[in-house]
Amino acid sequence: MPRAAVAHARRATPRPTFSAPSAPNAHLAEISHTVVEGAHAGFVLDGVGWHGSKALRCPDNITLLPLPPYAPEINPIEEVWA
């Protein structure tokens, strides 16, 4: 298959997205159901737009921990781009 055809086929493949406002909430709810009763889950969030959305509803057994906008000492991958 020529390269152009492969590239076109890759672009045509739909990617998962959180375009619907309820999708992140549904995702968190699903994760919440897998957390063992009596336990608590924590998620470190980067700067993706929906992470700071006012529509985001976090279940009681999950804590969201946002990273600062730029924190190479906390996020080691930042050293790659520095």
FIKOLZA-1660 file (N, C-alpha, C; in steps of 0.1 Angstrom, whole numbers, plus 5000, padded with zeros to 4 digits):
% residues 82
   i   px   py   pz ch aa at
   1 5009 4988 5000  A  M  N
   1 5000 5000 5000  A  M CA
   1 5009 5012 5000  A  M  C
   2 5007 5022 4991  A  P  N
   2 5015 5034 4991  A  P CA
   2 5013 5042 5004  A  P  C
   3 5024 5050 5007  A  R  N
   3 5024 5058 5019  A  R CA
   3 5012 5067 5020  A  R  C
   4 5008 5073 5010  A  A  N
   4 4997 5083 5010  A  A CA
   4 4984 5076 5014  A  A  C
   5 4983 5063 5009  A  A  N
   5 4971 5056 5012  A  A CA
   5 4971 5052 5027  A  A  C
   6 4982 5048 5032  A  V  N
   6 4983 5045 5046  A  V CA
   6 4980 5057 5055  A  V  C
   7 4986 5068 5052  A  A  N
   7 4983 5081 5059  A  A CA
   7 4969 5084 5059  A  A  C
   8 4963 5083 5047  A  H  N
   8 4948 5086 5046  A  H CA
   8 4940 5077 5054  A  H  C
   9 4944 5064 5054  A  A  N
   9 4936 5054 5062  A  A CA
   9 4937 5057 5077  A  A  C
  10 4949 5061 5081  A  R  N
  10 4951 5064 5095  A  R CA
  10 4942 5076 5099  A  R  C
  11 4942 5087 5091  A  R  N
  11 4934 5098 5094  A  R CA
  11 4919 5095 5094  A  R  C
  12 4915 5085 5086  A  A  N
  12 4901 5082 5085  A  A CA
  12 4896 5074 5098  A  A  C
  13 4905 5069 5105  A  T  N
  13 4902 5061 5117  A  T CA
  13 4897 5070 5128  A  T  C
  14 4885 5069 5133  A  P  N
  14 4880 5078 5143  A  P CA
  14 4888 5076 5156  A  P  C
  15 4890 5087 5163  A  R  N
  15 4898 5086 5175  A  R CA
  15 4888 5089 5187  A  R  C
  16 4890 5082 5198  A  P  N
  16 4882 5084 5209  A  P CA
  16 4883 5099 5214  A  P  C
  17 4872 5105 5218  A  T  N
  17 4872 5119 5221  A  T CA
  17 4862 5122 5232  A  T  C
  18 4865 5132 5240  A  F  N
  18 4855 5136 5250  A  F CA
  18 4848 5149 5245  A  F  C
  19 4843 5148 5233  A  S  N
  19 4836 5160 5228  A  S CA
  19 4822 5162 5234  A  S  C
  20 4816 5151 5239  A  A  N
  20 4803 5153 5246  A  A CA
  20 4806 5157 5260  A  A  C
  21 4799 5167 5265  A  P  N
  21 4802 5172 5279  A  P CA
  21 4800 5161 5290  A  P  C
  22 4792 5151 5287  A  S  N
  22 4790 5141 5297  A  S CA
  22 4800 5130 5297  A  S  C
  23 4808 5129 5287  A  A  N
  23 4818 5118 5285  A  A CA
  23 4828 5117 5296  A  A  C
  24 4835 5128 5301  A  P  N
  24 4844 5127 5312  A  P CA
  24 4837 5123 5325  A  P  C
  25 4825 5128 5327  A  N  N
  25 4818 5124 5339  A  N CA
  25 4814 5109 5339  A  N  C
  26 4810 5104 5327  A  A  N
  26 4807 5090 5326  A  A CA
  26 4820 5082 5328  A  A  C
  27 4831 5086 5323  A  H  N
  27 4844 5080 5325  A  H CA
  27 4848 5079 5340  A  H  C
  28 4847 5090 5347  A  L  N
  28 4850 5090 5361  A  L CA
  28 4840 5081 5369  A  L  C
  29 4828 5081 5365  A  A  N
  29 4818 5073 5372  A  A CA
  29 4821 5058 5370  A  A  C
  30 4825 5054 5358  A  E  N
  30 4829 5041 5355  A  E CA
  30 4841 5037 5364  A  E  C
  31 4851 5045 5364  A  I  N
  31 4863 5043 5373  A  I CA
  31 4859 5041 5387  A  I  C
  32 4850 5050 5392  A  S  N
  32 4846 5050 5405  A  S CA
  32 4840 5037 5409  A  S  C
  33 4833 5030 5400  A  H  N
  33 4827 5017 5403  A  H CA
  33 4837 5006 5405  A  H  C
  34 4849 5008 5400  A  T  N
  34 4860 4998 5401  A  T CA
  34 4868 5000 5413  A  T  C
  35 4867 5011 5420  A  V  N
  35 4875 5014 5432  A  V CA
  35 4869 5005 5443  A  V  C
  36 4877 4998 5450  A  V  N
  36 4873 4989 5461  A  V CA
  36 4866 4997 5472  A  V  C
  37 4855 4992 5477  A  E  N
  37 4847 4999 5487  A  E CA
  37 4856 5002 5499  A  E  C
  38 4855 5014 5504  A  G  N
  38 4864 5019 5515  A  G CA
  38 4877 5025 5510  A  G  C
  39 4880 5023 5497  A  A  N
  39 4893 5028 5492  A  A CA
  39 4890 5042 5485  A  A  C
  40 4901 5049 5482  A  H  N
  40 4900 5062 5475  A  H CA
  40 4910 5062 5464  A  H  C
  41 4906 5068 5452  A  A  N
  41 4915 5069 5441  A  A CA
  41 4919 5083 5439  A  A  C
  42 4931 5085 5434  A  G  N
  42 4936 5099 5431  A  G CA
  42 4941 5099 5417  A  G  C
  43 4938 5110 5410  A  F  N
  43 4942 5111 5396  A  F CA
  43 4950 5124 5395  A  F  C
  44 4962 5124 5389  A  V  N
  44 4970 5136 5386  A  V CA
  44 4966 5140 5372  A  V  C
  45 4962 5153 5371  A  L  N
  45 4957 5159 5358  A  L CA
  45 4967 5168 5352  A  L  C
  46 4968 5167 5339  A  D  N
  46 4976 5177 5332  A  D CA
  46 4967 5189 5328  A  D  C
  47 4971 5196 5318  A  G  N
  47 4963 5208 5314  A  G CA
  47 4953 5207 5304  A  G  C
  48 4948 5194 5301  A  V  N
  48 4938 5192 5291  A  V CA
  48 4925 5201 5295  A  V  C
  49 4919 5206 5285  A  G  N
  49 4908 5216 5288  A  G CA
  49 4897 5210 5297  A  G  C
  50 4892 5198 5294  A  W  N
  50 4881 5193 5302  A  W CA
  50 4885 5191 5317  A  W  C
  51 4898 5190 5320  A  H  N
  51 4902 5188 5334  A  H CA
  51 4898 5199 5343  A  H  C
  52 4896 5211 5338  A  G  N
  52 4892 5222 5345  A  G CA
  52 4878 5227 5343  A  G  C
  53 4870 5219 5336  A  S  N
  53 4857 5222 5333  A  S CA
  53 4848 5223 5345  A  S  C
  54 4839 5233 5345  A  K  N
  54 4830 5235 5356  A  K CA
  54 4819 5224 5356  A  K  C
  55 4817 5217 5344  A  A  N
  55 4807 5207 5342  A  A CA
  55 4812 5193 5348  A  A  C
  56 4825 5193 5351  A  L  N
  56 4831 5180 5356  A  L CA
  56 4826 5177 5370  A  L  C
  57 4820 5165 5371  A  R  N
  57 4815 5160 5384  A  R CA
  57 4823 5148 5389  A  R  C
  58 4830 5150 5400  A  C  N
  58 4839 5140 5405  A  C CA
  58 4832 5131 5416  A  C  C
  59 4832 5118 5415  A  P  N
  59 4826 5110 5425  A  P CA
  59 4834 5112 5438  A  P  C
  60 4827 5108 5449  A  D  N
  60 4832 5110 5463  A  D CA
  60 4845 5102 5465  A  D  C
  61 4846 5091 5459  A  N  N
  61 4858 5082 5461  A  N CA
  61 4870 5084 5452  A  N  C
  62 4869 5096 5445  A  I  N
  62 4880 5100 5436  A  I CA
  62 4884 5114 5439  A  I  C
  63 4897 5116 5440  A  T  N
  63 4903 5130 5442  A  T CA
  63 4911 5134 5429  A  T  C
  64 4908 5145 5424  A  L  N
  64 4915 5150 5412  A  L CA
  64 4926 5160 5417  A  L  C
  65 4939 5157 5413  A  L  N
  65 4950 5165 5417  A  L CA
  65 4956 5172 5404  A  L  C
  66 4953 5185 5402  A  P  N
  66 4958 5191 5389  A  P CA
  66 4973 5195 5391  A  P  C
  67 4980 5193 5381  A  L  N
  67 4994 5198 5380  A  L CA
  67 4994 5213 5378  A  L  C
  68 5004 5220 5383  A  P  N
  68 5006 5234 5379  A  P CA
  68 5008 5235 5364  A  P  C
  69 5006 5247 5358  A  P  N
  69 5008 5248 5344  A  P CA
  69 5022 5244 5339  A  P  C
  70 5033 5247 5347  A  Y  N
  70 5046 5243 5343  A  Y CA
  70 5053 5238 5355  A  Y  C
  71 5056 5225 5356  A  A  N
  71 5063 5219 5368  A  A CA
  71 5072 5208 5363  A  A  C
  72 5083 5211 5358  A  P  N
  72 5092 5200 5353  A  P CA
  72 5097 5191 5364  A  P  C
  73 5098 5197 5376  A  E  N
  73 5103 5188 5388  A  E CA
  73 5092 5178 5392  A  E  C
  74 5079 5181 5389  A  I  N
  74 5069 5171 5392  A  I CA
  74 5066 5162 5380  A  I  C
  75 5067 5167 5368  A  N  N
  75 5064 5159 5356  A  N CA
  75 5076 5157 5348  A  N  C
  76 5083 5145 5350  A  P  N
  76 5096 5142 5344  A  P CA
  76 5096 5143 5329  A  P  C
  77 5085 5141 5322  A  I  N
  77 5085 5142 5307  A  I CA
  77 5089 5156 5303  A  I  C
  78 5086 5166 5311  A  E  N
  78 5090 5180 5308  A  E CA
  78 5105 5182 5305  A  E  C
  79 5113 5173 5312  A  E  N
  79 5128 5174 5310  A  E CA
  79 5131 5171 5295  A  E  C
  80 5123 5162 5289  A  V  N
  80 5126 5159 5275  A  V CA
  80 5125 5171 5266  A  V  C
  81 5116 5180 5268  A  W  N
  81 5113 5192 5260  A  W CA
  81 5122 5204 5264  A  W  C
  82 5128 5203 5276  A  A  N
  82 5135 5215 5281  A  A CA
  82 5148 5217 5274  A  A  C
% end
